[in-house]
Amino acid sequence: MSENAKKILVVDDEERIRRLLRMYLEKEGYEVEEAEDGETALRMALDQNYDLIVLDLMLPGMDGTEVCSRLRQKKATPVLMLTAKGEEVNRVHGFEVGADDYVVKPFSPREVMYRIKAILRRSAGSAYWTRDAASSVIKFPHLTIEHEARRVTAGGQEVYLTPKEYELLHYLASSPDKVFSREELLKDVWHYDFFGDLRTVDTHVKRLREKLSRASPEAAAMITTVWGVGYKLEVPK
């Protein structure tokens, strides 16, 4: 195993699922560790630095949403949530507590690998932009984005965002007043040419607005819904 290999924590109470994911992940060159319950997973996630966590929603004791919520109070480690079919409400709640993406069980290992690679590309910080240092800061009256530091301030207050929330905001802010469809956002921010769920975009926009609004309602209001089309970041006139 390369010492530069990405380190992934797989959390599921079913051994066969952990074993299946480990097999596929190690085949791709990732370093894998496992946990079978929420308490253990949270302790490991806080004690160590993982590049990504694959987290089952339904766990004995502390469930996946609680693990993710507590983790987000301390770290921005990307989280891919595993959910059973028919748990749409729980999936949305997973996004609300900071999950970056979800896959529905029974899942295709190929789909899981695709989504993991997309998340890791995005969290590496340069998935789809190359900008020189002179243009790495985007500044609006109520909102500043420092891309090299991946820092967002609204109304003079720093706003804590998950990697995906940050990338979504930065993508919109890089082309102010341009309208993007949900399909475009899935393709360019989530890197999904397939497997995409348009509600993923809506949920993340909602959470992004809520976080910005706590620091600056004016900054939150810049993210505008264009009904029937998608979203844009509108510059105050």
Contacts in CASP RR format, 6 or more apart in sequence:
PFRMAT RR
TARGET T0000
AUTHOR 0000-0000-0000
METHOD contacts of the structure
MODEL  1
MSENAKKILVVDDEERIRRLLRMYLEKEGYEVEEAEDGETALRMALDQNY
DLIVLDLMLPGMDGTEVCSRLRQKKATPVLMLTAKGEEVNRVHGFEVGAD
DYVVKPFSPREVMYRIKAILRRSAGSAYWTRDAASSVIKFPHLTIEHEAR
RVTAGGQEVYLTPKEYELLHYLASSPDKVFSREELLKDVWHYDFFGDLRT
VDTHVKRLREKLSRASPEAAAMITTVWGVGYKLEVPK
1 29 0 8 1.000
1 31 0 8 1.000
2 29 0 8 1.000
5 29 0 8 1.000
5 30 0 8 1.000
5 31 0 8 1.000
6 29 0 8 1.000
6 30 0 8 1.000
6 31 0 8 1.000
6 51 0 8 1.000
6 52 0 8 1.000
6 120 0 8 1.000
7 30 0 8 1.000
7 31 0 8 1.000
7 32 0 8 1.000
7 33 0 8 1.000
7 48 0 8 1.000
7 49 0 8 1.000
7 50 0 8 1.000
7 51 0 8 1.000
8 25 0 8 1.000
8 30 0 8 1.000
8 31 0 8 1.000
8 32 0 8 1.000
8 33 0 8 1.000
8 50 0 8 1.000
8 51 0 8 1.000
8 52 0 8 1.000
8 53 0 8 1.000
8 54 0 8 1.000
8 116 0 8 1.000
9 32 0 8 1.000
9 33 0 8 1.000
9 34 0 8 1.000
9 35 0 8 1.000
9 41 0 8 1.000
9 44 0 8 1.000
9 45 0 8 1.000
9 48 0 8 1.000
9 50 0 8 1.000
9 52 0 8 1.000
9 53 0 8 1.000
9 54 0 8 1.000
10 18 0 8 1.000
10 21 0 8 1.000
10 22 0 8 1.000
10 25 0 8 1.000
10 32 0 8 1.000
10 33 0 8 1.000
10 34 0 8 1.000
10 35 0 8 1.000
10 54 0 8 1.000
11 34 0 8 1.000
11 35 0 8 1.000
11 36 0 8 1.000
11 38 0 8 1.000
11 41 0 8 1.000
11 53 0 8 1.000
11 54 0 8 1.000
11 55 0 8 1.000
11 56 0 8 1.000
11 59 0 8 1.000
11 64 0 8 1.000
11 67 0 8 1.000
12 18 0 8 1.000
12 21 0 8 1.000
12 36 0 8 1.000
12 54 0 8 1.000
12 56 0 8 1.000
12 59 0 8 1.000
12 82 0 8 1.000
13 36 0 8 1.000
13 37 0 8 1.000
13 56 0 8 1.000
13 58 0 8 1.000
13 59 0 8 1.000
13 60 0 8 1.000
14 56 0 8 1.000
15 36 0 8 1.000
17 56 0 8 1.000
17 82 0 8 1.000
18 34 0 8 1.000
18 36 0 8 1.000
20 109 0 8 1.000
21 32 0 8 1.000
21 54 0 8 1.000
21 109 0 8 1.000
21 112 0 8 1.000
22 32 0 8 1.000
22 34 0 8 1.000
24 109 0 8 1.000
24 112 0 8 1.000
24 113 0 8 1.000
25 32 0 8 1.000
25 113 0 8 1.000
25 116 0 8 1.000
26 32 0 8 1.000
28 113 0 8 1.000
28 117 0 8 1.000
33 44 0 8 1.000
33 48 0 8 1.000
33 50 0 8 1.000
35 41 0 8 1.000
35 44 0 8 1.000
37 59 0 8 1.000
37 60 0 8 1.000
37 61 0 8 1.000
37 62 0 8 1.000
38 59 0 8 1.000
38 60 0 8 1.000
38 61 0 8 1.000
38 62 0 8 1.000
38 63 0 8 1.000
38 64 0 8 1.000
38 66 0 8 1.000
38 67 0 8 1.000
39 61 0 8 1.000
39 62 0 8 1.000
41 53 0 8 1.000
41 55 0 8 1.000
41 59 0 8 1.000
41 64 0 8 1.000
41 67 0 8 1.000
42 62 0 8 1.000
42 67 0 8 1.000
42 70 0 8 1.000
42 71 0 8 1.000
44 50 0 8 1.000
45 53 0 8 1.000
45 67 0 8 1.000
45 71 0 8 1.000
45 75 0 8 1.000
45 77 0 8 1.000
46 71 0 8 1.000
46 74 0 8 1.000
46 75 0 8 1.000
49 77 0 8 1.000
50 77 0 8 1.000
51 77 0 8 1.000
51 78 0 8 1.000
51 120 0 8 1.000
51 123 0 8 1.000
52 77 0 8 1.000
52 78 0 8 1.000
52 79 0 8 1.000
52 80 0 8 1.000
52 116 0 8 1.000
52 119 0 8 1.000
52 120 0 8 1.000
52 123 0 8 1.000
53 71 0 8 1.000
53 77 0 8 1.000
53 78 0 8 1.000
53 79 0 8 1.000
53 80 0 8 1.000
54 80 0 8 1.000
54 82 0 8 1.000
54 112 0 8 1.000
54 116 0 8 1.000
55 64 0 8 1.000
55 67 0 8 1.000
55 68 0 8 1.000
55 79 0 8 1.000
55 80 0 8 1.000
55 81 0 8 1.000
55 82 0 8 1.000
55 99 0 8 1.000
56 64 0 8 1.000
56 81 0 8 1.000
56 82 0 8 1.000
57 63 0 8 1.000
57 64 0 8 1.000
57 65 0 8 1.000
57 81 0 8 1.000
57 82 0 8 1.000
57 83 0 8 1.000
57 84 0 8 1.000
57 87 0 8 1.000
57 90 0 8 1.000
57 91 0 8 1.000
57 94 0 8 1.000
57 102 0 8 1.000
58 64 0 8 1.000
58 83 0 8 1.000
58 84 0 8 1.000
58 87 0 8 1.000
59 67 0 8 1.000
64 81 0 8 1.000
64 94 0 8 1.000
65 90 0 8 1.000
65 93 0 8 1.000
65 94 0 8 1.000
65 97 0 8 1.000
66 97 0 8 1.000
68 79 0 8 1.000
68 81 0 8 1.000
68 94 0 8 1.000
68 97 0 8 1.000
68 98 0 8 1.000
68 99 0 8 1.000
69 97 0 8 1.000
69 98 0 8 1.000
71 77 0 8 1.000
71 79 0 8 1.000
72 97 0 8 1.000
72 98 0 8 1.000
72 162 0 8 1.000
76 160 0 8 1.000
76 161 0 8 1.000
76 162 0 8 1.000
76 163 0 8 1.000
78 100 0 8 1.000
78 119 0 8 1.000
78 120 0 8 1.000
78 122 0 8 1.000
78 123 0 8 1.000
78 162 0 8 1.000
78 163 0 8 1.000
78 164 0 8 1.000
79 98 0 8 1.000
79 99 0 8 1.000
79 100 0 8 1.000
79 101 0 8 1.000
80 99 0 8 1.000
80 100 0 8 1.000
80 101 0 8 1.000
80 102 0 8 1.000
80 103 0 8 1.000
80 112 0 8 1.000
80 115 0 8 1.000
80 116 0 8 1.000
80 119 0 8 1.000
81 91 0 8 1.000
81 94 0 8 1.000
81 99 0 8 1.000
81 101 0 8 1.000
81 102 0 8 1.000
81 103 0 8 1.000
82 102 0 8 1.000
82 103 0 8 1.000
82 105 0 8 1.000
82 107 0 8 1.000
83 90 0 8 1.000
83 91 0 8 1.000
83 102 0 8 1.000
83 103 0 8 1.000
83 104 0 8 1.000
83 105 0 8 1.000
84 104 0 8 1.000
84 105 0 8 1.000
85 104 0 8 1.000
85 105 0 8 1.000
85 106 0 8 1.000
86 104 0 8 1.000
91 102 0 8 1.000
91 104 0 8 1.000
92 199 0 8 1.000
92 203 0 8 1.000
94 102 0 8 1.000
95 102 0 8 1.000
95 200 0 8 1.000
95 203 0 8 1.000
95 204 0 8 1.000
95 207 0 8 1.000
96 203 0 8 1.000
96 207 0 8 1.000
98 162 0 8 1.000
98 207 0 8 1.000
100 119 0 8 1.000
100 162 0 8 1.000
100 163 0 8 1.000
100 164 0 8 1.000
101 115 0 8 1.000
101 118 0 8 1.000
101 119 0 8 1.000
101 164 0 8 1.000
101 190 0 8 1.000
101 200 0 8 1.000
103 111 0 8 1.000
103 112 0 8 1.000
103 115 0 8 1.000
111 195 0 8 1.000
114 195 0 8 1.000
115 195 0 8 1.000
118 190 0 8 1.000
118 191 0 8 1.000
118 192 0 8 1.000
119 163 0 8 1.000
119 164 0 8 1.000
121 127 0 8 1.000
121 191 0 8 1.000
122 163 0 8 1.000
122 164 0 8 1.000
122 167 0 8 1.000
122 189 0 8 1.000
122 190 0 8 1.000
122 191 0 8 1.000
123 163 0 8 1.000
125 150 0 8 1.000
125 163 0 8 1.000
125 167 0 8 1.000
127 167 0 8 1.000
127 191 0 8 1.000
128 171 0 8 1.000
128 188 0 8 1.000
128 189 0 8 1.000
128 191 0 8 1.000
129 147 0 8 1.000
129 170 0 8 1.000
129 174 0 8 1.000
131 147 0 8 1.000
133 148 0 8 1.000
136 146 0 8 1.000
136 147 0 8 1.000
136 148 0 8 1.000
137 144 0 8 1.000
137 145 0 8 1.000
137 146 0 8 1.000
137 147 0 8 1.000
138 144 0 8 1.000
138 145 0 8 1.000
138 147 0 8 1.000
138 170 0 8 1.000
138 173 0 8 1.000
138 174 0 8 1.000
139 145 0 8 1.000
140 173 0 8 1.000
140 176 0 8 1.000
140 219 0 8 1.000
140 222 0 8 1.000
140 235 0 8 1.000
140 236 0 8 1.000
141 218 0 8 1.000
141 236 0 8 1.000
142 154 0 8 1.000
142 155 0 8 1.000
142 216 0 8 1.000
142 218 0 8 1.000
142 219 0 8 1.000
142 222 0 8 1.000
142 236 0 8 1.000
143 152 0 8 1.000
143 153 0 8 1.000
143 154 0 8 1.000
143 155 0 8 1.000
143 173 0 8 1.000
143 212 0 8 1.000
143 216 0 8 1.000
143 219 0 8 1.000
143 222 0 8 1.000
144 152 0 8 1.000
144 153 0 8 1.000
144 154 0 8 1.000
144 156 0 8 1.000
145 151 0 8 1.000
145 152 0 8 1.000
145 169 0 8 1.000
145 170 0 8 1.000
145 173 0 8 1.000
146 152 0 8 1.000
147 170 0 8 1.000
150 166 0 8 1.000
151 158 0 8 1.000
152 158 0 8 1.000
152 159 0 8 1.000
152 161 0 8 1.000
152 166 0 8 1.000
152 169 0 8 1.000
153 159 0 8 1.000
153 215 0 8 1.000
154 212 0 8 1.000
154 215 0 8 1.000
154 216 0 8 1.000
154 219 0 8 1.000
154 220 0 8 1.000
155 215 0 8 1.000
155 216 0 8 1.000
155 218 0 8 1.000
155 219 0 8 1.000
156 215 0 8 1.000
156 216 0 8 1.000
157 215 0 8 1.000
157 216 0 8 1.000
158 215 0 8 1.000
159 211 0 8 1.000
159 212 0 8 1.000
159 214 0 8 1.000
159 215 0 8 1.000
160 211 0 8 1.000
161 169 0 8 1.000
161 208 0 8 1.000
161 211 0 8 1.000
164 189 0 8 1.000
164 190 0 8 1.000
164 204 0 8 1.000
165 204 0 8 1.000
165 207 0 8 1.000
165 208 0 8 1.000
165 211 0 8 1.000
167 189 0 8 1.000
168 185 0 8 1.000
168 189 0 8 1.000
168 201 0 8 1.000
168 204 0 8 1.000
168 205 0 8 1.000
168 208 0 8 1.000
169 208 0 8 1.000
169 223 0 8 1.000
169 233 0 8 1.000
171 180 0 8 1.000
171 185 0 8 1.000
171 188 0 8 1.000
171 189 0 8 1.000
172 180 0 8 1.000
172 223 0 8 1.000
172 231 0 8 1.000
172 232 0 8 1.000
172 233 0 8 1.000
173 233 0 8 1.000
175 233 0 8 1.000
176 232 0 8 1.000
176 233 0 8 1.000
176 234 0 8 1.000
176 235 0 8 1.000
177 232 0 8 1.000
177 233 0 8 1.000
177 234 0 8 1.000
177 235 0 8 1.000
178 232 0 8 1.000
179 226 0 8 1.000
179 229 0 8 1.000
179 230 0 8 1.000
179 231 0 8 1.000
179 232 0 8 1.000
180 188 0 8 1.000
180 230 0 8 1.000
180 231 0 8 1.000
180 232 0 8 1.000
181 229 0 8 1.000
181 230 0 8 1.000
182 198 0 8 1.000
182 201 0 8 1.000
182 202 0 8 1.000
182 230 0 8 1.000
182 231 0 8 1.000
183 198 0 8 1.000
185 201 0 8 1.000
185 230 0 8 1.000
185 231 0 8 1.000
186 192 0 8 1.000
186 196 0 8 1.000
186 198 0 8 1.000
186 200 0 8 1.000
186 201 0 8 1.000
187 193 0 8 1.000
190 196 0 8 1.000
190 200 0 8 1.000
201 230 0 8 1.000
201 231 0 8 1.000
205 223 0 8 1.000
205 225 0 8 1.000
205 231 0 8 1.000
208 223 0 8 1.000
209 220 0 8 1.000
209 223 0 8 1.000
210 220 0 8 1.000
212 219 0 8 1.000
212 220 0 8 1.000
212 223 0 8 1.000
213 219 0 8 1.000
213 220 0 8 1.000
218 236 0 8 1.000
222 233 0 8 1.000
222 234 0 8 1.000
222 235 0 8 1.000
222 236 0 8 1.000
223 231 0 8 1.000
223 232 0 8 1.000
223 233 0 8 1.000
223 234 0 8 1.000
224 231 0 8 1.000
224 232 0 8 1.000
224 233 0 8 1.000
224 234 0 8 1.000
225 231 0 8 1.000
226 232 0 8 1.000
END
